[in-house]
Amino acid sequence: MQTLAMLLRRRIGGAAAATLLIAACATPAAPASPTSAAPNQPAASSSPAAASASQATPVVAVTVASVAASPSASVKPAVSPAPSVAAAVALPSPSSAARTGAASLVGTWQWQSTQASNGSSTVVADPTRYTINFQADNSLQIRADCNQVGGTYSVSGSSLMLQLGPSTLAACPPDSQVDQFLAGLGQVTSYTVTGNNLELGLQGGGRMQLSAMAAPTLVGPSWQLLAYNNGRNAVQSVMIGTQPTATFGAEGQLSGSGGCNNFSGPYQSSANTLSIGPLASTMMACEQPVMDQETAYLAALERSTTYRFDNGRLVLADASGATQAEFNP
């Protein structure tokens, strides 16, 4: 047997030789008697010797790796590892449509409608008259029809709290929806931004729908005067019952109403610079306070040299930066 082991090691290596040697030393099982087996049944032993042979030690296959690594290790049958099963787990992915976070709020939004918790709804006749601007510094600028409202806001996840501040106190037209607008803003508890739409959740389950306001342009809108420089280093609100306007045409012509008379004249603009005038107007006579306002308004237009947009409003200023006129679209 030693000679056999030496020959095997020389021919095929020590580890493999150990496997063959163990197989060679095992007692083979006795063949079954073919005459005693029925079709499709295992052959039965006909003698005690055959029964003893059937219980002989089986051939043990030893893995090369286990023998080579540790020659003195006990011999164990090779076991095939159970196949691993890869479980496919579907993980929820966040929606790319809905957004939260203060950055998603920044900008100007127009009020479109309100659905109360009792099922009633309010549809806004003119969304441009009801806007809310979220500033990056957590301040608010709100246009509530003919009035301007300040305030602040805070965000935590999808929770939103608005703190309304000082407001102008102009008397708005009879068709104004300012009361419903401000009442809704005072009940806001949450928000969701989806695309260009903002939904504000209200206490009790109601909600307000708003949409992103398109970037304003100088040319096109009929700008409604909110305040003007009276020529005495003061900016004052428009008189109740009057509505001066200004429309910048695409061909370089400015036209509008001074509150009593209509006016027109040339203008030029480039980037944020502006020059207006000379302006001419009709010669209707109105009450003196209205005429004084009109005169001051037209003079403020001709002093304007720059323009900018602030929360959707158009602001005209002179060369020193002093505000000359403020408009809503």
C-alpha positions in Angstrom: 0.0 0.0 0.0 2.9 2.4 0.8 4.4 1.6 -2.6 1.0 2.4 -4.3 0.8 5.8 -2.4 4.3 6.7 -3.4 3.6 6.0 -7.1 0.4 8.0 -6.9 2.1 11.0 -5.4 4.8 11.0 -8.1 2.2 10.8 -10.8 -0.6 13.2 -9.8 0.5 15.0 -6.6 -0.1 14.5 -2.9 -3.6 15.9 -2.4 -5.2 14.1 -5.4 -3.3 10.9 -4.4 -4.8 11.0 -1.0 -8.3 11.1 -2.4 -7.6 8.1 -4.7 -6.0 6.2 -1.9 -9.0 6.5 0.4 -11.3 5.4 -2.4 -9.1 2.4 -3.1 -9.1 1.3 0.6 -12.9 1.4 0.9 -14.7 -1.9 0.9 -16.9 -2.2 -2.3 -20.5 -3.0 -2.0 -21.5 -6.5 -3.0 -23.5 -6.8 -6.3 -27.2 -7.5 -5.9 -28.7 -10.8 -7.1 -30.4 -10.1 -10.5 -32.6 -13.2 -10.2 -34.5 -12.0 -7.1 -35.5 -8.5 -8.2 -38.9 -7.8 -9.6 -39.3 -5.3 -12.5 -38.8 -1.7 -11.3 -38.0 -2.9 -7.7 -34.6 -3.0 -6.0 -32.9 -6.4 -5.7 -33.3 -8.1 -2.3 -30.5 -9.9 -0.5 -30.8 -13.7 -0.4 -28.3 -14.4 2.3 -26.8 -12.9 5.5 -23.5 -12.4 3.7 -25.3 -10.3 1.1 -27.0 -8.2 3.8 -23.7 -7.6 5.4 -22.1 -6.6 2.1 -24.9 -4.1 1.5 -23.9 -2.3 4.8 -20.3 -1.9 3.8 -18.6 1.5 4.3 -19.4 3.8 1.3 -16.7 5.4 -0.7 -15.8 8.8 0.7 -14.8 11.6 -1.7 -12.4 14.1 0.0 -12.0 17.5 -1.5 -8.5 18.3 -2.7 -8.6 21.7 -1.0 -9.3 20.3 2.5 -6.6 17.7 2.3 -4.0 20.0 0.9 -4.7 22.7 3.4 -4.6 20.4 6.5 -3.4 16.8 6.0 -4.3 15.9 9.6 -7.8 17.2 9.4 -10.6 14.8 9.7 -12.2 13.6 6.5 -15.6 15.0 5.8 -18.0 14.3 2.9 -18.1 17.0 0.3 -21.3 19.0 0.6 -22.6 21.1 -2.3 -23.5 24.6 -1.1 -27.2 25.5 -1.3 -27.9 27.8 -4.2 -28.3 31.4 -3.1 -31.6 33.1 -4.0 -31.5 36.8 -5.0 -34.6 38.5 -3.7 -35.8 41.5 -5.8 -37.0 44.2 -3.4 -38.9 47.1 -4.8 -37.9 50.3 -3.0 -40.2 53.3 -3.1 -38.7 56.2 -5.1 -39.5 59.8 -4.3 -41.8 61.6 -6.6 -40.0 63.9 -9.0 -43.2 65.9 -9.4 -43.9 67.0 -5.8 -41.2 69.2 -4.2 -40.7 70.6 -0.7 -38.2 72.9 0.9 -38.0 76.7 1.1 -36.1 76.9 -2.2 -39.2 75.5 -4.1 -41.4 78.3 -2.7 -39.2 81.2 -3.7 -40.9 83.3 -6.4 -44.3 84.9 -7.1 -47.5 82.9 -7.0 -51.0 83.9 -8.2 -54.1 82.9 -6.3 -56.4 80.7 -8.5 -59.0 79.2 -6.2 -59.9 78.0 -2.7 -61.7 74.8 -1.7 -63.1 75.0 1.8 -63.4 72.0 4.1 -67.2 72.2 3.8 -67.1 71.7 0.1 -67.6 75.3 -1.0 -65.2 76.8 -3.5 -64.0 80.3 -4.6 -62.7 80.9 -8.1 -60.6 84.0 -8.5 -61.8 86.4 -11.2 -58.4 88.1 -11.8 -55.4 86.2 -10.3 -53.0 89.1 -11.1 -54.6 91.1 -8.3 -53.8 88.5 -5.6 -50.2 87.4 -5.5 -47.7 86.2 -2.8 -44.0 86.5 -3.2 -41.7 84.2 -1.1 -38.3 85.8 -0.7 -35.1 83.7 -0.1 -34.7 85.6 3.3 -38.0 84.2 4.5 -39.9 87.5 4.0 -43.2 87.8 2.2 -44.5 90.4 -0.2 -48.2 90.1 -0.8 -50.4 91.9 -3.3 -54.0 91.8 -1.8 -55.8 93.5 -4.7 -55.3 97.3 -4.1 -53.2 96.8 -0.9 -49.7 95.7 -0.2 -49.0 93.3 2.8 -45.7 92.4 4.3 -44.8 89.4 6.4 -42.5 86.4 7.1 -42.7 82.7 6.6 -41.1 79.5 8.1 -40.8 76.0 6.6 -40.3 72.7 8.3 -40.6 69.7 5.9 -43.9 70.2 4.2 -45.2 72.4 7.1 -45.6 76.1 6.4 -46.5 79.0 8.6 -47.2 82.5 7.3 -47.0 85.5 9.6 -48.8 88.5 7.9 -47.4 91.9 8.8 -48.2 95.6 8.1 -50.6 96.4 5.3 -51.7 99.5 3.4 -55.4 100.4 3.9 -56.7 101.5 0.6 -60.4 100.9 -0.2 -60.5 98.2 -2.9 -63.2 98.0 -5.7 -66.6 96.4 -4.9 -65.6 93.2 -6.8 -62.5 92.6 -4.6 -61.9 89.2 -3.2 -59.2 90.5 -0.8 -61.0 89.3 2.4 -61.2 85.7 1.2 -57.6 85.8 0.1 -56.1 87.1 3.3 -58.4 84.9 5.4 -57.0 81.8 3.6 -53.4 82.9 4.0 -54.0 83.2 7.7 -55.0 79.5 8.0 -52.1 78.0 6.0 -50.4 74.9 7.7 -48.7 73.0 4.8 -47.7 73.3 1.2 -46.9 71.2 -1.9 -45.2 72.4 -5.1 -45.9 70.4 -8.2 -44.5 71.8 -11.4 -45.8 75.4 -11.7 -48.6 74.9 -9.1 -48.6 75.5 -5.4 -51.2 74.0 -3.1 -51.5 75.5 0.4 -53.2 73.2 3.0 -55.5 75.0 5.4 -56.6 74.3 8.9 -59.6 72.0 8.9 -58.8 70.4 5.6 -59.4 73.2 3.1 -56.8 74.2 0.4 -55.7 77.1 -1.8 -54.5 76.7 -5.3 -51.9 79.0 -6.8 -49.8 79.1 -9.9 -46.4 80.5 -10.7 -46.5 84.0 -12.1 -44.8 84.4 -15.4 -41.8 86.8 -15.5 -43.2 90.3 -16.1 -42.2 92.4 -19.1 -42.2 96.2 -19.6 -44.0 96.0 -22.9 -47.6 94.9 -23.2 -49.4 95.1 -19.8 -51.6 98.0 -18.8 -49.8 98.9 -15.7 -52.0 100.2 -12.9 -50.4 103.0 -10.8 -50.1 102.2 -7.1 -48.0 105.1 -5.9 -46.1 108.1 -7.4 -43.4 110.6 -6.3 -45.2 113.9 -5.6 -42.1 116.0 -6.4 -41.5 116.8 -2.7 -39.3 113.8 -2.0 -42.3 111.6 -1.0 -44.0 108.7 -2.6 -47.7 108.6 -2.0 -50.6 106.3 -2.8 -53.0 106.9 -5.6 -56.2 108.7 -4.6 -59.2 106.5 -4.0 -61.6 106.6 -7.0 -58.9 107.2 -9.5 -56.8 104.8 -11.5 -53.9 106.2 -13.5 -52.3 103.8 -15.9 -49.3 103.3 -18.3 -48.9 101.1 -21.3 -45.5 100.7 -23.0 -46.1 99.8 -26.6 -43.8 97.7 -28.8 -43.2 100.6 -31.2 -41.7 102.9 -28.5 -44.9 104.7 -27.7 -46.2 105.2 -24.1 -49.9 105.8 -23.5 -52.2 105.8 -20.5 -54.5 107.7 -18.2 -53.4 110.3 -15.7 -56.6 109.8 -13.7 -58.4 112.6 -15.5 -56.9 113.0 -19.0 -55.3 110.5 -21.4 -51.6 111.0 -22.3 -49.1 109.7 -24.8 -45.5 110.2 -25.8 -42.3 108.4 -26.9 -40.1 106.3 -24.7 -36.9 104.3 -25.1 -35.6 101.3 -23.1 -32.5 99.2 -23.1 -31.9 96.5 -20.5 -33.1 98.3 -17.3 -32.6 101.9 -18.5 -35.5 104.0 -19.6 -36.2 107.5 -21.0 -39.7 108.9 -21.3 -41.2 112.0 -23.0 -42.1 114.6 -23.8 -45.6 113.6 -22.9 -48.8 115.3 -24.1 -52.3 114.9 -22.7 -55.9 115.9 -23.3 -57.3 119.0 -21.6 -60.2 117.8 -19.6 -60.9 119.6 -16.3 -61.3 117.5 -13.1 -61.4 118.3 -9.4 -58.2 120.0 -8.3 -56.8 117.2 -6.2 -57.2 114.9 -9.1 -55.5 117.4 -11.4 -52.6 117.8 -8.9 -52.1 114.1 -8.8 -52.1 113.8 -12.6 -49.5 116.6 -12.9 -47.2 115.0 -10.4 -47.6 111.6 -12.0 -46.7 112.8 -15.5 -43.7 114.7 -14.1 -42.6 111.5 -12.3 -42.7 109.5 -15.5 -40.5 112.0 -17.3 -37.9 111.9 -14.4 -37.6 108.1 -14.6 -34.4 106.7 -16.0 -34.4 103.1 -14.8 -37.0 100.3 -14.2 -37.1 97.0 -12.3 -39.6 94.4 -11.3 -40.3 93.7 -7.6 -42.8 91.0 -6.7 -44.4 91.4 -10.1 -44.6 95.1 -9.7 -43.0 97.6 -12.1 -40.9 100.2 -10.2 -39.6 103.3 -12.0 -36.7 105.3 -10.5 -34.6 108.4 -11.3 -30.9 108.7 -11.8 -30.3 108.9 -8.0 -32.4 105.7 -7.4 -35.4 107.5 -5.9 -38.7 105.8 -6.7 -40.8 107.7 -9.1 -43.7 105.4 -9.7 -44.9 101.9 -8.7 -47.4 99.8 -10.8 -49.2 96.6 -10.6 -49.9 94.7 -13.9 
